[in-house]
Amino acid sequence: MYLKNLWLYQFKNHVQKSFEFTEGINAIYGSNGVGKTNILDAIHYLCNGKSYFTNTDSKVITKGENSLSVRGVFEQENDVIDDILVSFDIQKKKTIKKNKKTHKRLIDHIGQFPVVMVTPTDIALIYDGSEERRRFMDLILCQTDAKYIASLSAYKKILDARNKLLKQMSEKGISDTSLLEGYTHKLIAPATYIYEARKSFIAAFQPFFEKAYMRMSNAADAIGFSYDNDNQAASLQEQLQENLKKDMAAARTTQGIHKDDLIFTLDGEPIKQFASQGQIKSFLIALKIAQFDYLNHQTHKKPILLLDDIFEKIDEERAQHLIDMVSEDHFGQIFISDTHKDRLEKHVFDLKTSIKIIPL
C-alpha cells in the first residue's frame, strides 16, 4: 500500500496544493514555516480521519476559512486503487468518502490505511501527563480494533454526561444519586472492554518494543513499561460506588479508565527521572518502530511512516540509524521532512529504494 497522489484544500497553511509521491522515500524540504509538518499531518488526517496534533477539526482549517478537504489516491499491493476524500465544514459534520461512496461511520475508515508518525512533539509521551500516553495506546488500538473505537466513543459520551450531571448536582446542592446510577451502570460495559483491550495490547506490544529498542541502541538496558489502572484493585462498579462521595465533592468522575497511564522504566526506574537524553531519544524511536511493527502484524499492511524534522531534533547519528532501519525491506512508504536539502540527500542517497526529493 502506498499513497500515490495528495490534494490539499484549505488545510492549515496550504490553501490549495497537490503532490505526486513515490512508493519508497519522499523527502520534503523547505525553510521553517512553509508547511512541511502540515503535509505530513494532512496524510495522517487522510489515513486516520483526524490530525495527529489536535482532535479539533476546526483548528486545521486555513485561517479565515470555514471548510477543508484532503484527498488521496492509494495503490494497494493487489493493484486496487482507492480514492479517499476527507472533508470538514464548520457548519456540517465531517464526511469520509471511499471511491465516492460516503462512509456511514468514521469507524468504517480507521484502520484501512495504517499510519505512524514520528515528531519532536513525541517527547510529551515521557514528560507530560497521562493523557498523552493514553492517546498513544488509543491511536494504535483504534487502527486495529473496531470495537475498541466504538467502546471508546461510547465511554467518552457517557462520561461527559455523568460529569455534567455531577456538576449540576454540585451547583444545585442535589444529594439524590438515583439519576447518577443510570450513567454509572452504562459506563461498565465500554470501560471493561477498553481495560481488557489495553491490558492485552501491552502484553502483545512489549516484545515488539524490546526488539526495536535493542536494534536502536545496541544497549543492554532493561527497558519496559507497565499498565497503571485503577481497575486492577477493584471492579469498575465497586470503584464508582466507593468514589461516589468523592465524585460529588469534586463534581466529576475521579477514577476510571480515563485516568489510565503507562509507566515507562529504565532498569526498573522511571525513565523521565533517571535516563539520559540519548536513552530517552532511543526509547521514543523504539516506541514508534514497535508501533509500526505491531500495526503491520495486526493489519497485514505496511503502515505509512511519517518522519517529521528528525535530523534537527533527534540528532544525526540516531536519525541515520533510524533511516537505515526503516529503509529495510519490511518497511513501506516513508515521508521525511527537513529544512536542509543537502542533509536529506546525505542521509537517503545511498538507500536501496525509490527516492523523491520534494521542495516547498
C-alpha positions in Angstrom: 0.0 0.0 0.0 1.3 3.5 -0.8 -0.1 7.0 -1.3 0.3 8.0 -5.0 -1.3 11.4 -5.0 -2.4 14.0 -2.5 -4.6 17.1 -2.8 -5.0 19.7 -0.1 -7.7 22.3 0.1 -7.6 24.8 3.0 -5.6 22.5 5.3 -3.7 24.7 7.7 -1.4 26.9 5.6 -1.9 25.0 2.4 -4.8 26.8 0.6 -4.5 24.6 -2.4 -1.7 22.1 -3.1 -1.2 18.8 -4.9 1.6 16.3 -4.8 2.7 13.1 -6.5 4.7 10.6 -4.5 6.9 7.6 -4.9 6.3 4.3 -3.1 9.7 4.5 -1.4 11.1 7.6 0.4 9.6 11.0 -0.1 11.9 13.7 1.2 10.2 17.1 1.7 12.5 20.1 2.4 12.0 23.8 2.9 12.6 26.5 5.4 10.7 26.7 8.7 7.1 27.9 8.4 6.4 26.7 4.8 4.2 23.8 6.0 6.3 20.6 5.8 4.9 19.3 9.0 1.4 20.2 7.8 1.8 18.0 4.7 2.7 15.0 7.0 -0.3 15.9 9.2 -2.6 16.0 6.2 -1.5 12.5 5.3 -2.3 11.4 8.9 -5.7 13.2 8.6 -6.4 11.3 5.4 -5.5 7.9 6.9 -7.0 8.3 10.3 -9.7 10.9 9.9 -8.0 13.2 12.4 -5.0 15.4 12.9 -2.0 14.0 14.8 -1.7 17.2 16.8 -5.3 18.0 17.7 -8.8 16.4 18.0 -10.5 19.6 17.0 -11.0 19.7 13.2 -11.7 23.5 13.1 -8.1 24.0 14.2 -6.7 22.6 11.0 -8.7 24.7 8.6 -6.8 27.5 6.9 -7.2 30.7 8.9 -10.2 32.7 7.9 -11.9 29.8 6.1 -14.8 27.5 7.1 -14.0 24.2 5.4 -11.2 21.9 4.3 -10.7 18.7 2.3 -7.9 16.3 1.9 -8.0 13.8 -0.9 -5.6 11.0 -1.7 -5.2 8.1 -4.1 -3.8 4.9 -2.6 -2.5 1.9 -4.6 -2.8 -1.4 -2.8 -0.4 -4.4 -3.3 -3.1 -6.1 -5.5 -3.2 -3.1 -7.8 -6.5 -1.9 -6.3 -6.9 1.9 -6.4 -8.6 3.6 -3.5 -9.7 7.3 -3.8 -10.2 8.7 -0.4 -11.7 12.1 0.4 -12.0 13.6 3.9 -14.0 16.8 4.2 -14.9 19.0 7.1 -17.2 22.1 7.2 -17.7 24.1 10.4 -21.5 24.1 9.8 -21.6 20.4 9.0 -20.2 17.1 10.2 -17.1 15.5 8.8 -17.5 13.2 5.8 -15.2 10.5 4.6 -15.7 9.0 1.1 -14.0 6.0 -0.4 -14.3 5.8 -4.1 -17.0 8.4 -4.0 -19.1 6.4 -1.5 -19.7 8.0 1.9 -18.8 6.1 5.0 -21.7 6.0 7.4 -19.3 6.0 10.4 -15.7 7.1 11.0 -15.1 3.6 12.4 -15.5 2.2 8.8 -12.4 4.2 7.7 -9.9 3.9 10.5 -7.5 1.1 10.2 -7.8 0.7 6.4 -4.7 2.8 5.9 -2.5 2.4 8.9 0.0 5.2 9.6 2.7 6.0 12.1 4.1 9.5 12.8 7.4 10.4 14.5 7.7 14.0 15.5 9.7 16.1 18.0 6.5 16.6 20.0 6.6 12.9 20.9 8.8 13.9 23.9 5.5 14.7 25.6 5.0 10.9 25.9 7.8 11.0 28.5 7.3 14.3 30.3 3.7 15.3 30.0 0.6 13.9 31.8 -1.1 10.5 31.4 -3.4 11.8 28.6 -0.5 11.7 26.1 0.2 8.0 26.9 -3.4 7.0 26.8 -3.6 8.7 23.4 -0.6 6.7 22.2 -2.5 3.5 23.1 -5.7 4.7 21.6 -4.1 5.7 18.3 -2.8 2.2 17.9 -5.8 0.3 19.1 -8.2 2.4 17.1 -6.4 1.2 13.9 -6.6 -2.5 14.8 -9.9 -2.9 16.7 -13.3 -1.6 15.5 -15.0 -2.5 18.8 -12.4 -0.5 20.7 -13.2 2.6 18.7 -16.9 2.1 19.4 -16.3 1.5 23.1 -14.0 4.5 23.5 -16.6 6.7 21.8 -19.4 5.4 24.0 -17.4 5.7 27.2 -16.5 9.4 26.4 -20.1 10.3 25.7 -21.4 8.6 28.9 -18.5 10.1 31.0 -19.3 13.6 29.7 -23.0 13.2 30.6 -22.1 11.8 34.1 -19.7 14.7 34.7 -22.3 17.2 33.5 -24.8 15.7 36.0 -22.3 15.7 38.8 -21.6 19.4 38.1 -25.3 20.2 38.1 -25.8 18.3 41.4 -23.0 20.2 43.0 -24.3 23.6 41.8 -27.9 22.9 42.9 -27.0 21.0 46.1 -28.7 17.8 45.0 -27.9 14.8 47.1 -30.2 12.2 45.5 -28.0 9.9 43.4 -30.7 7.9 41.6 -30.2 9.7 38.3 -26.5 9.2 38.6 -26.9 5.4 38.9 -28.1 5.1 35.3 -24.9 6.7 33.9 -22.8 4.7 36.3 -24.2 1.5 35.1 -23.8 2.5 31.4 -20.1 3.1 31.9 -19.4 -0.5 32.9 -19.5 -2.3 29.5 -17.4 0.1 27.4 -14.9 0.6 30.3 -14.5 -3.1 30.8 -13.8 -3.7 27.1 -11.3 -0.8 26.9 -9.5 -2.0 30.0 -9.2 -5.6 28.7 -8.1 -4.4 25.2 -5.4 -2.1 26.7 -4.1 -4.8 29.0 -3.9 -7.3 26.1 -2.2 -4.7 24.0 0.5 -4.0 26.5 1.4 -7.7 26.7 1.4 -8.1 22.9 3.3 -4.8 22.3 6.2 -5.4 24.7 8.2 -7.9 22.6 8.0 -5.6 19.6 9.2 -2.7 21.7 12.1 -4.6 23.3 13.3 -5.8 19.9 13.1 -2.2 18.5 15.0 -0.7 21.4 17.8 -3.3 21.1 18.2 -2.5 17.4 18.1 1.2 18.0 20.5 1.4 20.9 22.6 -1.8 20.9 22.4 -1.5 24.7 21.7 -3.9 27.5 19.4 -1.5 29.3 16.4 -3.2 31.0 13.6 -1.1 29.4 9.9 -1.6 29.7 6.5 -0.2 30.6 3.6 -1.2 32.7 -0.1 -0.5 32.6 -1.3 1.6 35.5 -5.0 1.2 36.0 -7.4 1.5 39.0 -9.3 -1.5 37.7 -6.5 -3.7 38.9 -7.5 -3.2 42.5 -11.3 -3.3 42.2 -14.1 -3.7 39.6 -15.3 -0.5 38.0 -18.7 -0.9 39.6 -17.1 -1.1 43.0 -14.7 1.7 42.2 -17.5 4.0 41.1 -19.6 3.2 44.2 -16.7 3.7 46.6 -15.8 7.1 45.0 -19.4 8.4 44.8 -19.0 10.9 47.6 -15.6 12.0 46.2 -17.1 12.4 42.7 -19.9 14.5 44.1 -17.5 16.7 46.0 -15.2 17.1 43.0 -18.2 17.4 40.6 -16.5 15.0 38.2 -15.7 11.3 37.8 -12.4 11.0 39.7 -11.4 7.4 38.7 -11.8 5.1 35.8 -10.2 4.1 32.5 -10.0 7.8 31.6 -7.2 8.0 34.2 -5.1 5.1 32.9 -1.4 5.6 32.4 1.7 3.8 31.1 4.8 3.7 33.4 8.0 3.9 31.3 11.0 2.4 33.0 14.7 2.0 32.5 16.5 -0.5 34.8 13.4 -0.5 36.9 13.3 3.3 37.5 11.0 5.9 35.9 12.7 6.9 32.6 12.0 10.6 32.8 13.9 10.8 36.1 16.9 8.5 35.5 17.5 8.2 31.8 20.0 10.3 29.7 18.7 12.4 26.8 20.2 9.8 24.4 18.4 7.0 26.1 15.1 8.9 26.0 15.5 9.6 22.3 16.3 5.9 21.6 13.3 4.9 23.8 10.9 7.1 21.9 12.1 6.0 18.5 11.8 2.4 19.6 8.2 3.0 20.6 7.4 4.2 17.1 9.2 1.4 15.4 7.4 -1.0 17.6 4.1 0.8 16.7 4.9 0.2 13.1 5.8 -3.5 13.6 2.7 -4.1 15.7 0.3 -2.4 13.2 2.0 -4.4 10.4 1.5 -7.6 12.3 -2.2 -6.8 13.2 -3.4 -5.4 9.9 -1.1 -7.3 7.5 -0.4 -3.9 5.9 2.8 -1.8 6.0 1.9 1.5 7.6 2.9 4.7 6.0 5.7 6.2 8.1 5.9 9.9 8.7 9.2 11.3 10.0 8.9 15.0 10.9 12.1 17.0 11.3 14.0 14.1 12.8 17.5 15.3 11.8 17.0 18.6 13.6 15.6 17.4 16.8 16.7 13.8 17.4 20.4 14.0 16.5 22.0 12.9 13.2 23.5 9.7 14.5 20.2 8.3 15.8 18.3 9.7 12.9 20.7 7.9 10.4 20.3 4.7 12.4 16.5 5.1 12.2 16.7 5.8 8.4 18.9 2.7 7.9 16.4 0.6 9.8 13.3 1.9 8.0 14.8 1.5 4.6 14.9 -2.3 5.1 12.5 -4.4 3.0 9.8 -4.8 5.7 9.1 -1.1 5.7 6.9 0.5 3.0 6.3 4.2 2.0 8.2 6.8 4.1 7.8 10.6 4.3 10.7 12.7 5.7 10.7 16.4 6.3 13.8 18.6 6.9 14.9 22.2 6.5 18.1 21.3 4.5 18.1 19.6 1.1 21.8 18.7 1.4 21.3 16.9 4.7 18.3 15.0 3.4 20.2 13.8 0.4 23.2 12.8 2.5 21.0 10.5 4.6 18.9 8.9 1.9 21.1 9.0 -1.2 22.6 5.5 -0.7 19.4 3.7 0.3 18.3 1.0 -2.0 14.7 2.2 -2.6 13.0 4.8 -4.8 13.6 8.3 -3.6 11.8 11.5 -4.5 13.1 14.9 -3.3 10.2 17.4 -2.9 10.9 21.2 -2.5 8.4 23.5 -0.8 
